[in-house]
Amino acid sequence: MAGFKSFLSAIGHGFLAVFGYLGSAKGQAAVQGAESIALTVGTLVGIGPAVAGIEALINTGLKEVIKIEASAAALGVQSGTGAQKAAVVIATLAPQAEDFLKSIGVANPTAEQVQTVASAISGGLVAILNALPAPSQAVAPSA
């Protein structure tokens, strides 16, 4: 895939526009709409609190992945540092992953269980962002 630039790669080059959009009224409405649908469906099938916990983990993970990628790009170390960036995201997610596991009935989550959940979320988000093509032009935030 020569010449392919992923969404995650582009974050380092245009993260201010992304945050601008997410902070706009339109961006917040889009996020809240998706969150509301997921929570409603989860509540109807009896797993609402679990969906809310997963949603919180994914949101935290996404914010951390974007923050770390943008920081790496600003420092000129975006390439070849995947393991180090993943370790930071996983460490950030671990306390929340442990709390989530407890909330779904795992009384005493092991370090391995916590690590597995945090790693899966981090790796999954990075895989999704790397699979998406970068926007062909900067996305201007709209109010």
TORKOL-4160 file (C-alpha; in steps of 0.2 Angstrom, whole numbers, padded with zeros to 4 digits, m for minus):
143
<pt num="1" X="0000" Y="0000" Z="0000"/>
<pt num="2" X="0013" Y="0012" Z="m0005"/>
<pt num="3" X="0007" Y="0030" Z="m0003"/>
<pt num="4" X="m0007" Y="0026" Z="0009"/>
<pt num="5" X="m0008" Y="0038" Z="0023"/>
<pt num="6" X="m0019" Y="0032" Z="0037"/>
<pt num="7" X="m0031" Y="0042" Z="0048"/>
<pt num="8" X="m0020" Y="0039" Z="0063"/>
<pt num="9" X="m0005" Y="0046" Z="0054"/>
<pt num="10" X="m0015" Y="0061" Z="0048"/>
<pt num="11" X="m0019" Y="0065" Z="0066"/>
<pt num="12" X="m0002" Y="0072" Z="0070"/>
<pt num="13" X="m0004" Y="0084" Z="0055"/>
<pt num="14" X="m0022" Y="0090" Z="0058"/>
<pt num="15" X="m0027" Y="0086" Z="0076"/>
<pt num="16" X="m0032" Y="0104" Z="0080"/>
<pt num="17" X="m0046" Y="0103" Z="0066"/>
<pt num="18" X="m0052" Y="0087" Z="0073"/>
<pt num="19" X="m0053" Y="0093" Z="0091"/>
<pt num="20" X="m0061" Y="0109" Z="0085"/>
<pt num="21" X="m0075" Y="0099" Z="0076"/>
<pt num="22" X="m0077" Y="0088" Z="0091"/>
<pt num="23" X="m0078" Y="0103" Z="0102"/>
<pt num="24" X="m0091" Y="0111" Z="0091"/>
<pt num="25" X="m0110" Y="0110" Z="0094"/>
<pt num="26" X="m0111" Y="0099" Z="0078"/>
<pt num="27" X="m0097" Y="0088" Z="0084"/>
<pt num="28" X="m0104" Y="0086" Z="0101"/>
<pt num="29" X="m0122" Y="0082" Z="0094"/>
<pt num="30" X="m0115" Y="0068" Z="0083"/>
<pt num="31" X="m0105" Y="0061" Z="0098"/>
<pt num="32" X="m0120" Y="0062" Z="0110"/>
<pt num="33" X="m0132" Y="0055" Z="0097"/>
<pt num="34" X="m0121" Y="0039" Z="0095"/>
<pt num="35" X="m0119" Y="0037" Z="0113"/>
<pt num="36" X="m0137" Y="0039" Z="0117"/>
<pt num="37" X="m0142" Y="0026" Z="0104"/>
<pt num="38" X="m0129" Y="0013" Z="0111"/>
<pt num="39" X="m0135" Y="0016" Z="0129"/>
<pt num="40" X="m0153" Y="0015" Z="0124"/>
<pt num="41" X="m0151" Y="m0002" Z="0115"/>
<pt num="42" X="m0140" Y="m0008" Z="0129"/>
<pt num="43" X="m0153" Y="m0004" Z="0142"/>
<pt num="44" X="m0167" Y="m0012" Z="0132"/>
<pt num="45" X="m0157" Y="m0029" Z="0131"/>
<pt num="46" X="m0152" Y="m0027" Z="0150"/>
<pt num="47" X="m0134" Y="m0022" Z="0148"/>
<pt num="48" X="m0135" Y="m0004" Z="0149"/>
<pt num="49" X="m0122" Y="m0001" Z="0163"/>
<pt num="50" X="m0110" Y="m0012" Z="0154"/>
<pt num="51" X="m0112" Y="m0003" Z="0137"/>
<pt num="52" X="m0109" Y="0014" Z="0147"/>
<pt num="53" X="m0093" Y="0007" Z="0154"/>
<pt num="54" X="m0087" Y="0000" Z="0138"/>
<pt num="55" X="m0091" Y="0017" Z="0130"/>
<pt num="56" X="m0081" Y="0026" Z="0143"/>
<pt num="57" X="m0066" Y="0015" Z="0141"/>
<pt num="58" X="m0067" Y="0017" Z="0122"/>
<pt num="59" X="m0069" Y="0036" Z="0123"/>
<pt num="60" X="m0054" Y="0037" Z="0135"/>
<pt num="61" X="m0044" Y="0026" Z="0124"/>
<pt num="62" X="m0048" Y="0036" Z="0109"/>
<pt num="63" X="m0043" Y="0052" Z="0117"/>
<pt num="64" X="m0027" Y="0045" Z="0123"/>
<pt num="65" X="m0022" Y="0037" Z="0107"/>
<pt num="66" X="m0025" Y="0054" Z="0098"/>
<pt num="67" X="m0016" Y="0064" Z="0111"/>
<pt num="68" X="m0001" Y="0052" Z="0111"/>
<pt num="69" X="0000" Y="0052" Z="0092"/>
<pt num="70" X="m0001" Y="0071" Z="0091"/>
<pt num="71" X="0013" Y="0072" Z="0104"/>
<pt num="72" X="0024" Y="0060" Z="0095"/>
<pt num="73" X="0021" Y="0069" Z="0078"/>
<pt num="74" X="0025" Y="0086" Z="0087"/>
<pt num="75" X="0041" Y="0078" Z="0094"/>
<pt num="76" X="0046" Y="0071" Z="0077"/>
<pt num="77" X="0045" Y="0053" Z="0083"/>
<pt num="78" X="0028" Y="0047" Z="0075"/>
<pt num="79" X="0036" Y="0032" Z="0066"/>
<pt num="80" X="0044" Y="0017" Z="0074"/>
<pt num="81" X="0037" Y="0021" Z="0092"/>
<pt num="82" X="0021" Y="0010" Z="0092"/>
<pt num="83" X="0026" Y="m0001" Z="0106"/>
<pt num="84" X="0030" Y="0014" Z="0117"/>
<pt num="85" X="0014" Y="0024" Z="0112"/>
<pt num="86" X="0004" Y="0008" Z="0116"/>
<pt num="87" X="0012" Y="0006" Z="0133"/>
<pt num="88" X="0006" Y="0024" Z="0138"/>
<pt num="89" X="m0012" Y="0021" Z="0132"/>
<pt num="90" X="m0013" Y="0004" Z="0141"/>
<pt num="91" X="m0006" Y="0011" Z="0157"/>
<pt num="92" X="m0019" Y="0025" Z="0156"/>
<pt num="93" X="m0033" Y="0013" Z="0153"/>
<pt num="94" X="m0028" Y="0000" Z="0166"/>
<pt num="95" X="m0037" Y="0008" Z="0181"/>
<pt num="96" X="m0053" Y="0012" Z="0172"/>
<pt num="97" X="m0052" Y="m0006" Z="0164"/>
<pt num="98" X="m0050" Y="m0013" Z="0182"/>
<pt num="99" X="m0065" Y="m0003" Z="0188"/>
<pt num="100" X="m0075" Y="m0009" Z="0173"/>
<pt num="101" X="m0072" Y="m0027" Z="0176"/>
<pt num="102" X="m0077" Y="m0025" Z="0194"/>
<pt num="103" X="m0093" Y="m0016" Z="0188"/>
<pt num="104" X="m0098" Y="m0032" Z="0178"/>
<pt num="105" X="m0095" Y="m0044" Z="0192"/>
<pt num="106" X="m0077" Y="m0048" Z="0192"/>
<pt num="107" X="m0074" Y="m0046" Z="0210"/>
<pt num="108" X="m0055" Y="m0046" Z="0210"/>
<pt num="109" X="m0048" Y="m0043" Z="0192"/>
<pt num="110" X="m0031" Y="m0050" Z="0190"/>
<pt num="111" X="m0017" Y="m0040" Z="0182"/>
<pt num="112" X="m0018" Y="m0051" Z="0167"/>
<pt num="113" X="m0037" Y="m0048" Z="0165"/>
<pt num="114" X="m0034" Y="m0029" Z="0166"/>
<pt num="115" X="m0020" Y="m0029" Z="0154"/>
<pt num="116" X="m0030" Y="m0039" Z="0142"/>
<pt num="117" X="m0045" Y="m0027" Z="0142"/>
<pt num="118" X="m0033" Y="m0012" Z="0141"/>
<pt num="119" X="m0023" Y="m0019" Z="0127"/>
<pt num="120" X="m0038" Y="m0025" Z="0117"/>
<pt num="121" X="m0045" Y="m0007" Z="0117"/>
<pt num="122" X="m0029" Y="0001" Z="0113"/>
<pt num="123" X="m0025" Y="m0011" Z="0099"/>
<pt num="124" X="m0042" Y="m0011" Z="0092"/>
<pt num="125" X="m0043" Y="0008" Z="0091"/>
<pt num="126" X="m0026" Y="0010" Z="0083"/>
<pt num="127" X="m0031" Y="m0004" Z="0071"/>
<pt num="128" X="m0047" Y="0006" Z="0066"/>
<pt num="129" X="m0038" Y="0022" Z="0065"/>
<pt num="130" X="m0024" Y="0015" Z="0054"/>
<pt num="131" X="m0037" Y="0006" Z="0043"/>
<pt num="132" X="m0046" Y="0023" Z="0039"/>
<pt num="133" X="m0039" Y="0033" Z="0025"/>
<pt num="134" X="m0033" Y="0051" Z="0030"/>
<pt num="135" X="m0045" Y="0065" Z="0025"/>
<pt num="136" X="m0041" Y="0071" Z="0008"/>
<pt num="137" X="m0041" Y="0089" Z="0014"/>
<pt num="138" X="m0042" Y="0097" Z="0031"/>
<pt num="139" X="m0059" Y="0096" Z="0039"/>
<pt num="140" X="m0065" Y="0113" Z="0044"/>
<pt num="141" X="m0075" Y="0113" Z="0061"/>
<pt num="142" X="m0093" Y="0119" Z="0059"/>
<pt num="143" X="m0103" Y="0126" Z="0073"/>
